[in-house]
Amino acid sequence: MSRFLIFVYGTASYLAFFATFLYAIGFIGNFGVPKAMDTAPSLDWGTALLIDLGLLALFAIQHSVMARPAFKRILTRLVPQAAERSTYVLASSLALMLLFWQWQPLGGIVWSVESAPGQILLYTGYAAGWLLVFITTFVINHFDLFGLSQVFAYRSGKAAPEPEFRTPAFYRVVRHPLYLGFLLALWVKPTMSYGRLLFTAVLTLYILVAIRFEERDLIGLFGHRYRDYQRRVSMIVPWFPRRGT
């Protein structure tokens, strides 16, 4: 029964992620959701700014701290190893749900592209960013990334597969195509409000910092193979000149 419950927990965590992912596309894109990023402001500018910064900080702290090996060792004293990834996925989804629910629009426009060709081009870039994110998860094993492989193996009484170093498809061009997709989705949009600029700037800074921690962990896991990969492949921008960082 405990194996079955862990499987149900992992499946529920995955479904929570998928719902959050779909909502994020509408929230950031300002379409198809009850409350989007640029709905009408309801609070004064200063209060809204403080709330938004707090929500972004909460997500960044949760996402970073729970990804560190030291935290994972503590967490697996409380939950089975097979449920560790699902717990991370569920916590990240809940943090994003809270952000979407409590986000306070700031109003105002930083820039706006009015021409039809420009809007089509930028909306295409926005869609391409999300598509890159989604495809990349399958390139690196979608179900392992979001915890389903681990709970399924646990349910079947099998050992979860060990991490292996691979550089398929997009990973031959950039080391972090997943983050590249997110950056496209964040920045490529015809209209940039003050709230969107805050959201985009903070998450861009978070991504750049998170990459440093993530790559340190990967070096610890794969050693010289990952260092050689750093020297050969650029971090975010395809074919950008690099010096091994």
N, C-alpha and C positions, 0 to 999 in steps of 0.2 A: 504493500500500500504506500509506503514512504517513497518508493521509486516512482509509482504512478503519480503521487501528489507533486513530486518534483517535476515530472514531465508536464503536468497540468500548469504548474507555476511558470515553467519556462515558456510554454505555449502562450499563456496569458501575457507574460512580459513581452513576448514578440509581437502579439497583436496590439498591445499598448504602444509599442514603438511604431508600428506601421500606421496606426491611426494618427499618432503625433507627427510622423513624417509627412503624411498627406495634408494635415492641417497647417504645417509649417509652410508648405508651398503656397497655400491660399493666404495665410497670415502675412507673409513677407510680400507676396504679390498683390495684396489688396483685392482679392476676389474670392467668392464662394464660401466665405466663413462668416459667422455672426459678428465677430469682432476682429478687424484687421489692424495692421500696424498704424495706418493713417486715418482711422475713423476720427470723428470730431473730438477735440480735447474736452475734458470735463473737469480738470483741475488746473490751478494756476501753474505757470511754467516751472517755478522752482520746486514745488512739491512733486510734480510729475517727473522732473529730472532725477530727483533723489530716489523715488520709487523705482524708476527704470534702471538706474545704476545699481541699486540693491538687487534687483532681479537678475541682472546680467552677472553681477559678482557671485550670487548664489549658484547660478548655473556653472560658471567657470570653476568655482571651488569644488563643487560636487564632481564635475566631469574630470577634473585633474587629479584630485586627491584619491578618488576611487580607482583611478587607472594605475596608480603607483603600485609596484610589487609589494612594498611594505604593508600597504592597506589591504591588499588582496590576501596576504598571509593572516592578517587579523580577522578579516571577513570569513575566511574558510574555517576558522575555529567555531563560527556561529552557524554557518550554512554549509551543506555539502559542496565539495569542490565543483561538482557538476552544475551547481546553481549559481556559482560566483558570477559568471558572465551575464546570466539572466537578471541577477540582482542589480548589476551595473546598468544594464539596459533599462530596467524598470525605473531605477532612481533617476536616470537621465531623462526619461520620458516624463516623469512626474515633475521634474524641475522645469522642463520646457512647457508643460501644461500650465504650471503656475505662472510662468512668464507670459504666455499667451493670454491667460485669463486676467492678470492684473496689470498688464502693460498699459501705460498712460501715454496716449499720443501727445506730441509736443506742438504740432501744427507748424505752419510756415513752410516755405519752399526754398531750398538751396539752389537747385537748378531744375529745369524742365525742358525736355526735348519735344517740340510741338510738331515737327514735320512727320508726315506719315511714313516715309521710308526710314527715318531715324527710329521711330517707335517700333516699326516692324523688326528692324535690325536688333534693337536692344531687347525686345521681348523674346526674340529668337535666342539671343545670348543667355537670357534668364532661364529659358527652358532647357538650353543646352547644358547649363550648369547643373541643374537638378538631374538631367538625364545622365550626365557624367558621374554624379554621385551614385545614382542607382545602379548603373552598369558596373561601376568599380566594385561595389559590394559583392557582386556575383563573380567578378574576376578573381577576388581574393577569398572566396567562399562565404557567400551571404549568410548561410545558416550557422556557420561557425562564428562569424562576427557578432551575430545577435543571439547566440546562446542556444539555438535549437539543436545543433549537432551534439552538444555536450549533454543536454538532458535526454536526448533520444538514445545516445550511447549508454547513459546511466540506466535508463528504463530497460534497455536490452541486456544489461549486465556486461557490457563491453567497456573497454578502456577508451577514453576520448583520444583522438589523434594528437600526437605531439606537434608543437609548432615547427614549421619548416620554413627555410628561407627560399622564397621564389620571387621572380620578377617578371610576371606575365604581362602581356598586352601593354597597357598604359604605363606600367611600372618600368618599362624600358626607356621611357621618355622623361618622366618625372618621378621622383621618389614618393610624392604624396598627391596622386591624382584625386583622391577623395577630397582633400582640402582645396585643391584647385577648383573642383566643382562647386564647393561651398562658396568660395570667393567670387566665382562668376555669378552665382545666384544672389549673392549679397550686393555686389557693386553694379551689375549690369541691369539697369532699370531706367526707363525714360524720365521718371520723376524722383528726385531725391529730397525728401522732407528732412527737417531737423531731427525728428525722431528716428527716421531710417538711417541718417548719417551717424547718430549716436550708436544705434544698434550695430551698424556695419563696422564702424571704427573700432568699437570695443571687441567685437568678435574677431575681427582681423588681427588685432593685437594678441588676443587670446590664442588664435591659431598659430601665430608665429612663435609664441612662447611655448605652446604645447608641443610643437614640433621638436624643439630643443630637448625637452624632457623625454619625449617618445623615442627620439633617436638615441639618446643616452641609454635607455632601456634596451633598445634593439642591439646596440653595440655590446651591452652586457650579455645579451642572449646569443648573438651570432658572431661576435668578435670581429676578426679581420675580414670576414666575408662582407659584413655590412660596411666597414670602413672603405673597402675597395669599391663597393657600390656607391658610396658617397662621392668618391673621387671621379667616378665615371658618369654619374647621372645627376642632373640639376634637381634642386629641392622642390620648387613650385613652378617656375617658368620654364617651359620646354626649351632645351638647347641654350639656356642662359649660361654665360661663362661662370665657372665654379672653381672653388679652391678647396674642395673636400669638406665643406660644411653646409 
